[in-house]
């Protein structure tokens, strides 16, 4: 590590002011940032810890939506969203290991937008709204590629609002070492149609599989996606699987998710 200043604001306003200073960077649960600092891949002069901001924590349900504070831990989501949105809670309880779930936050995960992170699939499939200290951003507009989002410099995710679907499920193949999904699919059925979001597969990060959405909106059953194939172009290829293998798994995971949701 190296020398830096650590600031612990207790309000969003104070955090925004601290982040406006040169060399400042937000610190959520630190599950990605701290290893990055240790490797000297980033060297901010000041870390603004968001962990002490109570207004950014908690889970509540109102008006057919689950509202989750940006600073809420994965473990809290798994526990407190279980009755209102079981698929979302199930996703949260399978993130990483107990250490990660009790340190990492939903806002930190969405702000980082790792191409193999779990929450981006839930947000995109649910048609969630990412609320910041400045505005509200629809999930369809928020995710913009690998580690890229619509967030501006100094913008903080204060809340994530998830519409509750009629049925949903998150299915993933977990990479044993990292516990990130090798490929995962979140399927959510609403009155006006089905949304299917895929993570862990594409080099550009989370995406919607629109072909499957059209088929499932007509018939919400695993057989509806039989014969459909995701395009391997742009899929991740590494020691764990080829682009063609990941494209195949997209179809497999989608069928499993639909069967479990149905």
HELIX and SHEET records of a PDB file:
HELIX    1   1 UNK A   12  UNK A   19  1                                   8    
HELIX    2   2 UNK A   33  UNK A   38  1                                   6    
HELIX    3   3 UNK A   54  UNK A   56  5                                   3    
HELIX    4   4 UNK A   74  UNK A   80  1                                   7    
HELIX    5   5 UNK A   86  UNK A   93  1                                   8    
HELIX    6   6 UNK A   98  UNK A  101  1                                   4    
HELIX    7   7 UNK A  106  UNK A  112  1                                   7    
HELIX    8   8 UNK A  119  UNK A  126  1                                   8    
HELIX    9   9 UNK A  139  UNK A  142  1                                   4    
HELIX   10  10 UNK A  210  UNK A  218  1                                   9    
HELIX   11  11 UNK A  222  UNK A  225  5                                   4    
HELIX   12  12 UNK A  243  UNK A  261  1                                  19    
SHEET    1   A 3 UNK A   5  UNK A   7  0                                        
SHEET    2   A 3 UNK A  46  UNK A  49  1                                        
SHEET    3   A 3 UNK A  24  UNK A  27  1                                        
SHEET    1   B 5 UNK A  59  UNK A  62  0                                        
SHEET    2   B 5 UNK A  65  UNK A  69 -1                                        
SHEET    3   B 5 UNK A 157  UNK A 163 -1                                        
SHEET    4   B 5 UNK A 129  UNK A 132 -1                                        
SHEET    5   B 5 UNK A 136  UNK A 138 -1                                        
SHEET    1   C 4 UNK A 167  UNK A 174  0                                        
SHEET    2   C 4 UNK A 181  UNK A 190 -1                                        
SHEET    3   C 4 UNK A 193  UNK A 199 -1                                        
SHEET    4   C 4 UNK A 207  UNK A 208 -1                                        
END                                                                             
